[in-house]
Amino acid sequence: MAQKYKEVKVRFAPSPTGIPHIGSIRTALYNYLFARVNKGKFLLRIEDTDQKRFVKEAEEAILNSLKWLTLNWDLEIIHQSKRLDIYKKYTKELLDKKIAYEKDGAVWVKMPDNKTFSWTDLVGNKKISFDGKDQKDFVILKSDGFPTYHLANVVDDHLMEITHVIRGEEWISSVPKHLFLYESFSWQAPYFAHMPVILGPDKGKLSKRHGAKSALDYKNDGYLKEAILNFIAILGWNPGDDREILSLEEMVKLFNLKDVNTANPKFDAVKLEWMNGMWIRNLENLELKKRLLEFDLSIGKEIEEKYLDGFIEITKTRIKTLREFKQMVIPFIKPANLKLTSEEVEFKKRLEKGLGEVKIWNREEVSNFISAFLLKEGKRFPFLYKVLIGVDKGLPITDSLVVIGKEKTLELFKESK
């Protein structure tokens, strides 16, 4: 069935019918890794022939997702909507061969009853077979002149010299139709690799109701591209050991379709958040600072430059997303203005006076003062946090006060009065 080839060529072929979520991006990643590990080509094809479901913003989101994740494609992008004459040409060939027929303004292919369609799938190295008698006739050219997925997919994969088709297992049932088309055109079929579907928490196919989001949504939520790539890579694949933190460069060296699991992986949002925190901690402080300022321009405006490095140092091991940085730091820059009880107001006055008397403003001296002050007052840290910055917990208070310095610390009392 499969062809001999000089160079590996794979393609990511999304339909611009919606914003691509994690499942689609995993398909792109596995194709990219397979191409790179085999020193081949990773091609991009936009399958935009379904005009009724076309979403204008979808293609831009697809391209931006791939660019952000650095899944760079080779050669020019192919748009199926610009290739209608090609599909009509091959439709005519099938009509001339009496393999296709016209009905209701569309062109159909008649599936043979006396054939068995089989292939060895590269995921799990499993033999899959379908009887022709169980296959229904199918449309290849619609009445509007646009091809269906089946025809356009086969024609383009052949013309693009695709050697391996790597996609989700939901396409397995379409393979008999595709094999028959390859045979009808006297073309060699590519190798097929069908990946298991990602499941949601309820073990149903991952969807928006499970909170499945696009890569760009995760970007906007403060996730790193390294974490997204890492997480989706191990949704069904591992390099043969128990490593979980992998860079794209490491994946390129290690990826093998033989290591893709046949079981359906489960999407775990908690694990993704943990992994993102790990990648944040892996960044050098200067790089993390750059990422934070790129992520949220307001950080550079609302948090003075002289405080940034210090806060990065103490938040780095605590934040799980870039978004959390500002949420944790801002209370020490601009406290929430809460209405305090008379007891809290008096406590706050004594705290301000005591901090003003600390002579040497370093971690040891500030820590000693706060510990002794709370002991004397008979209060705990949540009470102190609330009175000073308007929340009942947050970054280590001593470290934070040392970062902003004595002058800014005493200003906090004015900010929140």
Secondary structure, DSSP 8 states (H G I E B T S, - for coil): -B---SS-EEEE---SSS--BHHHHHHHHHHHHHHHHTT-EEEEEE----TTS--TTHHHHHHHHHHHTT----S--EEGGG-HHHHHHHHHHHHHTTSEEEETTEEEE---SS-EEEEEETTTTEEEEEEGGG---EEEE-TTS-B-HHHHHHHHHHHTT--EEEEEGGGGGGHHHHHHHHHHTT--B-EEEEE---B-TTSSB--GGGT--BHHHHHHTT--HHHHHHHHHTSSB--SSS-----HHHHHHH--GGGB-SS--B--HHHHHHHHHHHHHHS-HHHHHHHHHHH-HHHHHHS-HHHHHHHHHHHTTT-SSTHHHHHHHGGGTS-------HHHHHHHHHHHHHHHT-SS-SHHHHHHHHHHHHHHHT--HHHHHHHHHSSS--S-HHHHHHHHHHHHHHHHHHHT-
